[in-house]
């Protein structure tokens, strides 16, 4: 189940796009918020999450001082992503209160959908599945018509269905996410959809089907440059190899996942890959 929890973190994990300065009178402070946001992005790329949180928090503070609704939403989302990656779930949820508890400001429906999906992912990471379902439903309500987040919403629903053991439902949502993501040319969500289809195939005992989906996801994640998702793909490919009784192949995938995790300073990924490698070695030693 750890693999599925890691997948939840991977969904909608990209930082929100910063807002653009709009008027000359607020340009200086808007620029300060943008600069802080960009510093946060840089820190995230280098794995410096404490510094990233401080930068996004400063950007959020400046946006709040201007009552810049779009800036508040963007920076609250980014801050919540970093805090969740640190395992600070209560803080991650609290950062989103800058949007959910300020009805006096007018937030764009797309931002409200993003915030709702963030809430769902935090709840999913804490295995709070009922509230996660409720937040996904809110996201879908905000994401009416042609919405850029349609693929992400289906992917989160596929994730929830997998946790509930509803394999067919999970695959259906992942296929819907695949179609929506291709239409929107969203490679990140397309990779997520392919990975989830791979997970569903693994649950169904279809090693070959899983491998076909996961190899496509891995190719996309390499193009995008997403180390944490590459790890998820490699771990799942290892599971597919193990399912097909290919112990050497499974161990090789796990070793690659551990190497990527070590380079990305992802301790959870290292631990997961090492545990799976150990399980393969133990099975080989006992002849099982």
Rosetta blueprint (number, residue, H / E / L):
1 X L
2 X H
3 X H
4 X H
5 X H
6 X H
7 X H
8 X H
9 X H
10 X H
11 X L
12 X L
13 X L
14 X L
15 X L
16 X L
17 X L
18 X L
19 X L
20 X L
21 X L
22 X L
23 X L
24 X H
25 X H
26 X H
27 X H
28 X H
29 X H
30 X H
31 X H
32 X H
33 X H
34 X H
35 X H
36 X H
37 X H
38 X H
39 X H
40 X H
41 X H
42 X H
43 X H
44 X H
45 X H
46 X L
47 X L
48 X L
49 X H
50 X H
51 X H
52 X H
53 X H
54 X H
55 X H
56 X H
57 X H
58 X H
59 X H
60 X H
61 X H
62 X H
63 X H
64 X H
65 X H
66 X L
67 X L
68 X L
69 X H
70 X H
71 X H
72 X H
73 X H
74 X H
75 X H
76 X H
77 X H
78 X H
79 X H
80 X H
81 X H
82 X H
83 X H
84 X H
85 X H
86 X L
87 X L
88 X L
89 X H
90 X H
91 X H
92 X H
93 X H
94 X H
95 X H
96 X L
97 X H
98 X H
99 X H
100 X H
101 X L
102 X L
103 X L
104 X L
105 X L
106 X L
107 X L
108 X L
109 X H
110 X H
111 X H
112 X H
113 X H
114 X H
115 X H
116 X H
117 X H
118 X H
119 X H
120 X H
121 X H
122 X H
123 X H
124 X H
125 X H
126 X L
127 X L
128 X L
129 X H
130 X H
131 X H
132 X H
133 X H
134 X H
135 X H
136 X H
137 X H
138 X H
139 X H
140 X H
141 X H
142 X H
143 X L
144 X L
145 X L
146 X L
147 X L
148 X L
149 X L
150 X H
151 X H
152 X H
153 X H
154 X H
155 X H
156 X H
157 X H
158 X H
159 X H
160 X H
161 X H
162 X H
163 X H
164 X L
165 X L
166 X L
167 X H
168 X H
169 X H
170 X H
171 X H
172 X H
173 X H
174 X H
175 X H
176 X H
177 X H
178 X H
179 X H
180 X H
181 X H
182 X H
183 X H
184 X L
185 X L
186 X L
187 X H
188 X H
189 X H
190 X H
191 X H
192 X H
193 X H
194 X H
195 X H
196 X H
197 X H
198 X H
199 X H
200 X H
201 X H
202 X H
203 X H
204 X L
205 X L
206 X L
207 X H
208 X H
209 X H
210 X H
211 X H
212 X H
213 X H
214 X H
215 X H
216 X H
217 X H
218 X H
219 X H
220 X H
221 X H
222 X H
223 X H
224 X H
225 X L
226 X L
227 X H
228 X H
229 X H
230 X H
231 X H
232 X H
233 X H
234 X H
235 X H
236 X H
237 X H
238 X H
239 X H
240 X H
241 X H
242 X H
243 X H
244 X L
245 X L
246 X L
247 X H
248 X H
249 X H
250 X H
251 X H
252 X H
253 X H
254 X H
255 X H
256 X H
257 X H
258 X H
259 X H
260 X H
261 X H
262 X H
263 X H
264 X L
265 X L
266 X L
267 X H
268 X H
269 X H
270 X H
271 X H
272 X H
273 X H
274 X H
275 X H
276 X H
277 X H
278 X H
279 X H
280 X H
281 X H
282 X H
283 X H
284 X H
285 X H
286 X H
287 X L
288 X L
